[in-house]
Amino acid sequence: MGVEVVFPEEVLVALRERPNEFRRRVFIYTLGKLYEVGRISGGAPRCWDVIAGSSIACFQTTDSR
């Protein structure tokens, strides 16, 4: 399953980013927001670190939600 979101090329120009960098950043921000609002858990998909190139620890919390 996949989701495609199309941004105008002007966004990449304005941000001075390559498409793959922008795609990765949007993915990480989206995961962070979904975690923040309680839609996904920090330990849910262990593939985050592989897909996002980031550590799963970024999404873990010390509080007892």
N, CA, C and O atoms as a CHARMM CRD file, in Angstrom:
* protein
*
  260
    1    1 MET  N      0.84900  -1.18300   0.00000 PROA 1      0.00000
    2    1 MET  CA     0.00000   0.00000   0.00000 PROA 1      0.00000
    3    1 MET  C      0.88800   1.23700   0.00000 PROA 1      0.00000
    4    1 MET  O      1.94400   1.25900   0.63100 PROA 1      0.00000
    5    2 GLY  N      0.45800   2.23200  -0.69300 PROA 2      0.00000
    6    2 GLY  CA     1.21500   3.46700  -0.73700 PROA 2      0.00000
    7    2 GLY  C      0.29000   4.65100  -0.91100 PROA 2      0.00000
    8    2 GLY  O     -0.86000   4.51800  -1.32900 PROA 2      0.00000
    9    3 VAL  N      0.81700   5.79700  -0.58300 PROA 3      0.00000
   10    3 VAL  CA     0.07600   7.04500  -0.73300 PROA 3      0.00000
   11    3 VAL  C      0.98200   8.00200  -1.48900 PROA 3      0.00000
   12    3 VAL  O      2.17100   8.12000  -1.19100 PROA 3      0.00000
   13    4 GLU  N      0.41600   8.67200  -2.45200 PROA 4      0.00000
   14    4 GLU  CA     1.20300   9.63500  -3.21800 PROA 4      0.00000
   15    4 GLU  C      0.63700  11.02500  -2.99200 PROA 4      0.00000
   16    4 GLU  O     -0.56100  11.25800  -3.14900 PROA 4      0.00000
   17    5 VAL  N      1.51300  11.93900  -2.62300 PROA 5      0.00000
   18    5 VAL  CA     1.14100  13.34400  -2.45100 PROA 5      0.00000
   19    5 VAL  C      2.01100  14.13000  -3.41900 PROA 5      0.00000
   20    5 VAL  O      3.23000  13.95900  -3.45000 PROA 5      0.00000
   21    6 VAL  N      1.39100  14.98000  -4.19800 PROA 6      0.00000
   22    6 VAL  CA     2.11400  15.73900  -5.21400 PROA 6      0.00000
   23    6 VAL  C      2.27000  17.18700  -4.74600 PROA 6      0.00000
   24    6 VAL  O      1.29700  17.85200  -4.38900 PROA 6      0.00000
   25    7 PHE  N      3.51900  17.65400  -4.75700 PROA 7      0.00000
   26    7 PHE  CA     3.82900  19.03600  -4.41800 PROA 7      0.00000
   27    7 PHE  C      4.33400  19.72600  -5.67800 PROA 7      0.00000
   28    7 PHE  O      4.99500  19.09400  -6.50100 PROA 7      0.00000
   29    8 PRO  N      4.03700  20.99600  -5.84100 PROA 8      0.00000
   30    8 PRO  CA     4.58100  21.71400  -6.99300 PROA 8      0.00000
   31    8 PRO  C      6.11100  21.77800  -6.90900 PROA 8      0.00000
   32    8 PRO  O      6.67500  21.84500  -5.81700 PROA 8      0.00000
   33    9 GLU  N      6.75700  21.75700  -8.03700 PROA 9      0.00000
   34    9 GLU  CA     8.21700  21.81800  -8.05800 PROA 9      0.00000
   35    9 GLU  C      8.74000  23.09200  -7.39500 PROA 9      0.00000
   36    9 GLU  O      9.86800  23.12400  -6.90100 PROA 9      0.00000
   37   10 GLU  N      7.91900  24.13400  -7.38800 PROA 10     0.00000
   38   10 GLU  CA     8.32800  25.39200  -6.76300 PROA 10     0.00000
   39   10 GLU  C      8.64300  25.21200  -5.27800 PROA 10     0.00000
   40   10 GLU  O      9.47200  25.93100  -4.72100 PROA 10     0.00000
   41   11 VAL  N      7.97400  24.24800  -4.64300 PROA 11     0.00000
   42   11 VAL  CA     8.24100  23.97300  -3.22000 PROA 11     0.00000
   43   11 VAL  C      9.67200  23.49700  -3.05900 PROA 11     0.00000
   44   11 VAL  O     10.37900  23.95200  -2.16100 PROA 11     0.00000
   45   12 LEU  N     10.10700  22.58600  -3.91900 PROA 12     0.00000
   46   12 LEU  CA    11.48200  22.08800  -3.85700 PROA 12     0.00000
   47   12 LEU  C     12.48800  23.19700  -4.12500 PROA 12     0.00000
   48   12 LEU  O     13.53200  23.26900  -3.47700 PROA 12     0.00000
   49   13 VAL  N     12.17200  24.05100  -5.07300 PROA 13     0.00000
   50   13 VAL  CA    13.06200  25.16800  -5.39000 PROA 13     0.00000
   51   13 VAL  C     13.15900  26.11600  -4.20600 PROA 13     0.00000
   52   13 VAL  O     14.25100  26.53700  -3.82400 PROA 13     0.00000
   53   14 ALA  N     12.00900  26.44800  -3.62800 PROA 14     0.00000
   54   14 ALA  CA    11.98800  27.38200  -2.49800 PROA 14     0.00000
   55   14 ALA  C     12.73900  26.82200  -1.28800 PROA 14     0.00000
   56   14 ALA  O     13.40500  27.56300  -0.56600 PROA 14     0.00000
   57   15 LEU  N     12.62700  25.51400  -1.07400 PROA 15     0.00000
   58   15 LEU  CA    13.29700  24.88400   0.06700 PROA 15     0.00000
   59   15 LEU  C     14.72500  24.45200  -0.24600 PROA 15     0.00000
   60   15 LEU  O     15.47300  24.04300   0.64200 PROA 15     0.00000
   61   16 ARG  N     15.08900  24.55000  -1.52300 PROA 16     0.00000
   62   16 ARG  CA    16.42000  24.13300  -1.98400 PROA 16     0.00000
   63   16 ARG  C     16.70200  22.68100  -1.59700 PROA 16     0.00000
   64   16 ARG  O     17.74800  22.36100  -1.03200 PROA 16     0.00000
   65   17 GLU  N     15.74600  21.81700  -1.91400 PROA 17     0.00000
   66   17 GLU  CA    15.87600  20.39400  -1.59800 PROA 17     0.00000
   67   17 GLU  C     15.68900  19.54500  -2.84100 PROA 17     0.00000
   68   17 GLU  O     15.00300  19.92300  -3.79000 PROA 17     0.00000
   69   18 ARG  N     16.31800  18.39500  -2.79800 PROA 18     0.00000
   70   18 ARG  CA    16.10800  17.40100  -3.84700 PROA 18     0.00000
   71   18 ARG  C     14.83400  16.63100  -3.53000 PROA 18     0.00000
   72   18 ARG  O     14.43200  16.55400  -2.36900 PROA 18     0.00000
   73   19 PRO  N     14.19500  16.06200  -4.54400 PROA 19     0.00000
   74   19 PRO  CA    12.93800  15.33200  -4.31100 PROA 19     0.00000
   75   19 PRO  C     13.05300  14.23300  -3.25000 PROA 19     0.00000
   76   19 PRO  O     12.16800  14.11400  -2.40300 PROA 19     0.00000
   77   20 ASN  N     14.10800  13.43800  -3.27600 PROA 20     0.00000
   78   20 ASN  CA    14.24500  12.35300  -2.29100 PROA 20     0.00000
   79   20 ASN  C     14.43400  12.88400  -0.87400 PROA 20     0.00000
   80   20 ASN  O     13.90600  12.31000   0.07800 PROA 20     0.00000
   81   21 GLU  N     15.18000  13.96800  -0.72900 PROA 21     0.00000
   82   21 GLU  CA    15.36700  14.57600   0.60000 PROA 21     0.00000
   83   21 GLU  C     14.03300  15.10300   1.12800 PROA 21     0.00000
   84   21 GLU  O     13.69200  14.91000   2.29500 PROA 21     0.00000
   85   22 PHE  N     13.29300  15.76600   0.25600 PROA 22     0.00000
   86   22 PHE  CA    12.00200  16.32100   0.64200 PROA 22     0.00000
   87   22 PHE  C     11.02800  15.20600   1.01200 PROA 22     0.00000
   88   22 PHE  O     10.31600  15.30300   2.01100 PROA 22     0.00000
   89   23 ARG  N     11.00100  14.15700   0.20800 PROA 23     0.00000
   90   23 ARG  CA    10.11600  13.01500   0.47500 PROA 23     0.00000
   91   23 ARG  C     10.42900  12.40700   1.84800 PROA 23     0.00000
   92   23 ARG  O      9.51700  12.10500   2.61700 PROA 23     0.00000
   93   24 ARG  N     11.70300  12.23000   2.14700 PROA 24     0.00000
   94   24 ARG  CA    12.11300  11.66900   3.44000 PROA 24     0.00000
   95   24 ARG  C     11.69100  12.57400   4.59300 PROA 24     0.00000
   96   24 ARG  O     11.18100  12.10200   5.61000 PROA 24     0.00000
   97   25 ARG  N     11.90700  13.87800   4.42500 PROA 25     0.00000
   98   25 ARG  CA    11.56600  14.83900   5.48400 PROA 25     0.00000
   99   25 ARG  C     10.06000  14.85100   5.75200 PROA 25     0.00000
  100   25 ARG  O      9.63300  14.85300   6.90700 PROA 25     0.00000
  101   26 VAL  N      9.26300  14.85800   4.69200 PROA 26     0.00000
  102   26 VAL  CA     7.80300  14.84700   4.84800 PROA 26     0.00000
  103   26 VAL  C      7.36500  13.56000   5.53700 PROA 26     0.00000
  104   26 VAL  O      6.47500  13.58600   6.38800 PROA 26     0.00000
  105   27 PHE  N      7.97700  12.44400   5.18000 PROA 27     0.00000
  106   27 PHE  CA     7.65100  11.16200   5.79800 PROA 27     0.00000
  107   27 PHE  C      7.94500  11.18900   7.29900 PROA 27     0.00000
  108   27 PHE  O      7.11300  10.76900   8.10300 PROA 27     0.00000
  109   28 ILE  N      9.10500  11.67400   7.66700 PROA 28     0.00000
  110   28 ILE  CA     9.48300  11.73600   9.09000 PROA 28     0.00000
  111   28 ILE  C      8.55800  12.68300   9.85400 PROA 28     0.00000
  112   28 ILE  O      8.11400  12.35700  10.95500 PROA 28     0.00000
  113   29 TYR  N      8.26300  13.85300   9.28000 PROA 29     0.00000
  114   29 TYR  CA     7.36200  14.79900   9.94100 PROA 29     0.00000
  115   29 TYR  C      5.97300  14.20300  10.11700 PROA 29     0.00000
  116   29 TYR  O      5.33100  14.40000  11.14900 PROA 29     0.00000
  117   30 THR  N      5.51600  13.47500   9.10800 PROA 30     0.00000
  118   30 THR  CA     4.19500  12.84900   9.17900 PROA 30     0.00000
  119   30 THR  C      4.15800  11.79600  10.27800 PROA 30     0.00000
  120   30 THR  O      3.20800  11.75100  11.06000 PROA 30     0.00000
  121   31 LEU  N      5.17400  10.95700  10.34500 PROA 31     0.00000
  122   31 LEU  CA     5.23200   9.95600  11.41700 PROA 31     0.00000
  123   31 LEU  C      5.24600  10.62400  12.78600 PROA 31     0.00000
  124   31 LEU  O      4.56100  10.18000  13.70800 PROA 31     0.00000
  125   32 GLY  N      6.02800  11.69100  12.91400 PROA 32     0.00000
  126   32 GLY  CA     6.09900  12.40500  14.18900 PROA 32     0.00000
  127   32 GLY  C      4.75500  12.96800  14.60500 PROA 32     0.00000
  128   32 GLY  O      4.37200  12.87400  15.77200 PROA 32     0.00000
  129   33 LYS  N      4.04200  13.54700  13.66500 PROA 33     0.00000
  130   33 LYS  CA     2.73300  14.12700  13.98000 PROA 33     0.00000
  131   33 LYS  C      1.72100  13.03900  14.32800 PROA 33     0.00000
  132   33 LYS  O      0.93600  13.20000  15.26300 PROA 33     0.00000
  133   34 LEU  N      1.73400  11.93300  13.58300 PROA 34     0.00000
  134   34 LEU  CA     0.82000  10.82500  13.90000 PROA 34     0.00000
  135   34 LEU  C      1.09500  10.27400  15.29700 PROA 34     0.00000
  136   34 LEU  O      0.16500   9.92300  16.02300 PROA 34     0.00000
  137   35 TYR  N      2.36600  10.19800  15.66700 PROA 35     0.00000
  138   35 TYR  CA     2.72100   9.74900  17.01200 PROA 35     0.00000
  139   35 TYR  C      2.24900  10.76700  18.04900 PROA 35     0.00000
  140   35 TYR  O      1.68100  10.40000  19.07700 PROA 35     0.00000
  141   36 GLU  N      2.48900  12.03900  17.77200 PROA 36     0.00000
  142   36 GLU  CA     2.11600  13.11600  18.70300 PROA 36     0.00000
  143   36 GLU  C      0.62400  13.11000  19.02400 PROA 36     0.00000
  144   36 GLU  O      0.23800  13.32900  20.17300 PROA 36     0.00000
  145   37 VAL  N     -0.21000  12.86500  18.03100 PROA 37     0.00000
  146   37 VAL  CA    -1.65400  12.89200  18.25200 PROA 37     0.00000
  147   37 VAL  C     -2.20900  11.53400  18.66800 PROA 37     0.00000
  148   37 VAL  O     -3.42300  11.37000  18.79400 PROA 37     0.00000
  149   38 GLY  N     -1.32700  10.56100  18.88200 PROA 38     0.00000
  150   38 GLY  CA    -1.75300   9.27100  19.40200 PROA 38     0.00000
  151   38 GLY  C     -2.31500   8.29700  18.37800 PROA 38     0.00000
  152   38 GLY  O     -2.97700   7.32800  18.74900 PROA 38     0.00000
  153   39 ARG  N     -2.06400   8.53800  17.10500 PROA 39     0.00000
  154   39 ARG  CA    -2.58700   7.64700  16.06800 PROA 39     0.00000
  155   39 ARG  C     -1.70800   6.41800  15.85000 PROA 39     0.00000
  156   39 ARG  O     -2.18900   5.39500  15.36400 PROA 39     0.00000
  157   40 ILE  N     -0.42500   6.50600  16.20400 PROA 40     0.00000
  158   40 ILE  CA     0.48700   5.36400  16.12900 PROA 40     0.00000
  159   40 ILE  C      1.34400   5.35700  17.38200 PROA 40     0.00000
  160   40 ILE  O      1.53500   6.39300  18.01700 PROA 40     0.00000
  161   41 SER  N      1.85800   4.19100  17.73500 PROA 41     0.00000
  162   41 SER  CA     2.68600   4.10200  18.94000 PROA 41     0.00000
  163   41 SER  C      4.15900   4.14600  18.56900 PROA 41     0.00000
  164   41 SER  O      4.53700   3.90600  17.42300 PROA 41     0.00000
  165   42 GLY  N      4.96400   4.45000  19.54000 PROA 42     0.00000
  166   42 GLY  CA     6.40200   4.53400  19.32300 PROA 42     0.00000
  167   42 GLY  C      7.02300   3.21800  18.94900 PROA 42     0.00000
  168   42 GLY  O      8.02900   3.19100  18.23900 PROA 42     0.00000
  169   43 GLY  N      6.45100   2.12200  19.40800 PROA 43     0.00000
  170   43 GLY  CA     7.02700   0.82400  19.12200 PROA 43     0.00000
  171   43 GLY  C      6.33100   0.08300  18.00600 PROA 43     0.00000
  172   43 GLY  O      6.68400  -1.05900  17.70900 PROA 43     0.00000
  173   44 ALA  N      5.35700   0.70200  17.38400 PROA 44     0.00000
  174   44 ALA  CA     4.55700   0.01100  16.36000 PROA 44     0.00000
  175   44 ALA  C      5.40400  -0.54900  15.22600 PROA 44     0.00000
  176   44 ALA  O      5.92800  -1.65500  15.36500 PROA 44     0.00000
  177   45 PRO  N      5.55900   0.13500  14.15100 PROA 45     0.00000
  178   45 PRO  CA     6.31700  -0.46200  13.05500 PROA 45     0.00000
  179   45 PRO  C      7.81900  -0.29000  13.25000 PROA 45     0.00000
  180   45 PRO  O      8.32300   0.83300  13.24900 PROA 45     0.00000
  181   46 ARG  N      8.51900  -1.37700  13.41400 PROA 46     0.00000
  182   46 ARG  CA     9.96400  -1.31000  13.61400 PROA 46     0.00000
  183   46 ARG  C     10.70700  -0.94300  12.34300 PROA 46     0.00000
  184   46 ARG  O     11.92400  -0.76000  12.36600 PROA 46     0.00000
  185   47 CYS  N      9.99800  -0.83500  11.24800 PROA 47     0.00000
  186   47 CYS  CA    10.64200  -0.49100   9.97900 PROA 47     0.00000
  187   47 CYS  C     10.86500   1.00100   9.84200 PROA 47     0.00000
  188   47 CYS  O     11.47400   1.43000   8.86200 PROA 47     0.00000
  189   48 TRP  N     10.39500   1.81600  10.78400 PROA 48     0.00000
  190   48 TRP  CA    10.55900   3.26900  10.67400 PROA 48     0.00000
  191   48 TRP  C     12.00500   3.65400  10.47300 PROA 48     0.00000
  192   48 TRP  O     12.32300   4.47100   9.60800 PROA 48     0.00000
  193   49 ASP  N     12.89000   3.06600  11.27400 PROA 49     0.00000
  194   49 ASP  CA    14.29300   3.45600  11.19300 PROA 49     0.00000
  195   49 ASP  C     14.88000   3.11300   9.83800 PROA 49     0.00000
  196   49 ASP  O     15.75600   3.82500   9.34700 PROA 49     0.00000
  197   50 VAL  N     14.41500   2.04000   9.22800 PROA 50     0.00000
  198   50 VAL  CA    14.91000   1.65900   7.90800 PROA 50     0.00000
  199   50 VAL  C     14.32800   2.58300   6.84300 PROA 50     0.00000
  200   50 VAL  O     15.05700   3.09000   5.99000 PROA 50     0.00000
  201   51 ILE  N     13.02000   2.79900   6.89100 PROA 51     0.00000
  202   51 ILE  CA    12.35700   3.62000   5.87400 PROA 51     0.00000
  203   51 ILE  C     12.78500   5.07700   5.98600 PROA 51     0.00000
  204   51 ILE  O     13.11900   5.71300   4.98600 PROA 51     0.00000
  205   52 ALA  N     12.77200   5.59300   7.19100 PROA 52     0.00000
  206   52 ALA  CA    13.05600   7.01200   7.38800 PROA 52     0.00000
  207   52 ALA  C     14.53600   7.30900   7.53200 PROA 52     0.00000
  208   52 ALA  O     14.94100   8.46900   7.46700 PROA 52     0.00000
  209   53 GLY  N     15.34900   6.28000   7.72500 PROA 53     0.00000
  210   53 GLY  CA    16.76400   6.51100   7.94600 PROA 53     0.00000
  211   53 GLY  C     17.01700   7.19000   9.27400 PROA 53     0.00000
  212   53 GLY  O     18.01300   7.89100   9.44800 PROA 53     0.00000
  213   54 SER  N     16.10900   6.97800  10.20500 PROA 54     0.00000
  214   54 SER  CA    16.16900   7.61800  11.50600 PROA 54     0.00000
  215   54 SER  C     15.99800   6.56000  12.57600 PROA 54     0.00000
  216   54 SER  O     15.53400   5.45700  12.28500 PROA 54     0.00000
  217   55 SER  N     16.35400   6.86700  13.77500 PROA 55     0.00000
  218   55 SER  CA    16.23400   5.90800  14.86100 PROA 55     0.00000
  219   55 SER  C     14.81300   5.84600  15.40100 PROA 55     0.00000
  220   55 SER  O     14.13900   6.86900  15.51700 PROA 55     0.00000
  221   56 ILE  N     14.36900   4.65600  15.72700 PROA 56     0.00000
  222   56 ILE  CA    13.04700   4.46600  16.33800 PROA 56     0.00000
  223   56 ILE  C     12.96100   5.21400  17.66600 PROA 56     0.00000
  224   56 ILE  O     11.87200   5.57400  18.11300 PROA 56     0.00000
  225   57 ALA  N     14.11800   5.44500  18.29600 PROA 57     0.00000
  226   57 ALA  CA    14.14000   6.14200  19.57800 PROA 57     0.00000
  227   57 ALA  C     13.56700   7.55800  19.46200 PROA 57     0.00000
  228   57 ALA  O     13.11700   8.12500  20.45700 PROA 57     0.00000
  229   58 CYS  N     13.58200   8.12400  18.26900 PROA 58     0.00000
  230   58 CYS  CA    13.02300   9.45800  18.07200 PROA 58     0.00000
  231   58 CYS  C     11.55000   9.51800  18.39900 PROA 58     0.00000
  232   58 CYS  O     11.01900  10.58500  18.70700 PROA 58     0.00000
  233   59 PHE  N     10.87800   8.36700  18.33400 PROA 59     0.00000
  234   59 PHE  CA     9.43800   8.33100  18.51400 PROA 59     0.00000
  235   59 PHE  C      9.03100   7.74600  19.86000 PROA 59     0.00000
  236   59 PHE  O      7.83900   7.60700  20.13200 PROA 59     0.00000
  237   60 GLN  N      9.98800   7.40500  20.69700 PROA 60     0.00000
  238   60 GLN  CA     9.65800   6.87000  21.99800 PROA 60     0.00000
  239   60 GLN  C      9.56100   8.00100  23.00800 PROA 60     0.00000
  240   60 GLN  O     10.14300   9.07000  22.82200 PROA 60     0.00000
  241   61 THR  N      8.82600   7.75600  24.06600 PROA 61     0.00000
  242   61 THR  CA     8.63200   8.77300  25.08100 PROA 61     0.00000
  243   61 THR  C      8.87300   8.16800  26.46000 PROA 61     0.00000
  244   61 THR  O      8.77200   6.95400  26.63800 PROA 61     0.00000
  245   62 THR  N      9.18800   9.00900  27.42100 PROA 62     0.00000
  246   62 THR  CA     9.42200   8.51600  28.77000 PROA 62     0.00000
  247   62 THR  C      8.16600   8.60800  29.64400 PROA 62     0.00000
  248   62 THR  O      8.11700   8.03200  30.73100 PROA 62     0.00000
  249   63 ASP  N      7.14900   9.33700  29.16100 PROA 63     0.00000
  250   63 ASP  CA     5.93700   9.42500  29.97300 PROA 63     0.00000
  251   63 ASP  C      5.09400   8.15100  29.78800 PROA 63     0.00000
  252   63 ASP  O      5.36300   7.34500  28.89700 PROA 63     0.00000
  253   64 SER  N      4.09400   7.98600  30.62300 PROA 64     0.00000
  254   64 SER  CA     3.30800   6.74100  30.63500 PROA 64     0.00000
  255   64 SER  C      1.94100   6.93000  30.00900 PROA 64     0.00000
  256   64 SER  O      0.92400   6.65300  30.64600 PROA 64     0.00000
  257   65 ARG  N      1.90200   7.39500  28.77900 PROA 65     0.00000
  258   65 ARG  CA     0.62500   7.60100  28.08600 PROA 65     0.00000
  259   65 ARG  C     -0.16600   6.34300  27.97600 PROA 65     0.00000
  260   65 ARG  O     -1.26400   6.35000  27.41900 PROA 65     0.00000
